[in-house]
């Protein structure tokens, strides 16, 4: 089971790295979300981290449209 999760994570990382306009911004958002999840122990932390990462990506990355 752990191998399947690891393989999926690696595959998602490669696909994401190829598709995001700025890899540095994407990694920064990811690291900030992980730090937030580690620091804030609450039932809502996952939902807030997902929404916050989405908003950060929307604000910091060009839409391409």
VENWOTA-V601907 format. One record per residue. N is the residue number from 1. PHI is phi as a letter, one per 20 degrees, with the letter a starting at -180 (* if undefined). PSI is psi in whole degrees, -180 to 180 (999 if undefined). Layout:
n & phi & psi
N & PHI & PSI
N & PHI & PSI
This chain:
n & phi & psi
1 & * & -40
2 & f & -37
3 & f & -38
4 & f & -42
5 & f & -43
6 & f & -43
7 & f & -41
8 & f & -41
9 & f & -44
10 & f & -44
11 & f & -45
12 & f & -37
13 & f & -43
14 & f & -42
15 & f & -43
16 & f & -43
17 & f & -33
18 & f & -23
19 & d & -21
20 & f & 145
21 & f & -31
22 & c & 109
23 & f & -34
24 & f & -42
25 & f & -42
26 & f & -43
27 & f & -38
28 & f & -43
29 & f & -42
30 & f & -46
31 & f & -41
32 & f & -41
33 & f & -42
34 & f & -42
35 & f & -40
36 & f & -46
37 & f & -36
38 & f & -38
39 & e & -37
40 & d & 110
41 & e & 98
42 & b & 159
43 & f & -27
44 & e & 0
45 & f & -35
46 & f & -46
47 & f & -43
48 & f & -39
49 & f & -41
50 & f & -46
51 & f & -44
52 & f & -41
53 & f & -38
54 & f & -44
55 & f & -42
56 & f & -43
57 & f & -40
58 & f & -39
59 & f & -36
60 & e & -17
61 & d & 138
62 & f & 145
63 & f & -25
64 & n & 4
65 & e & 999
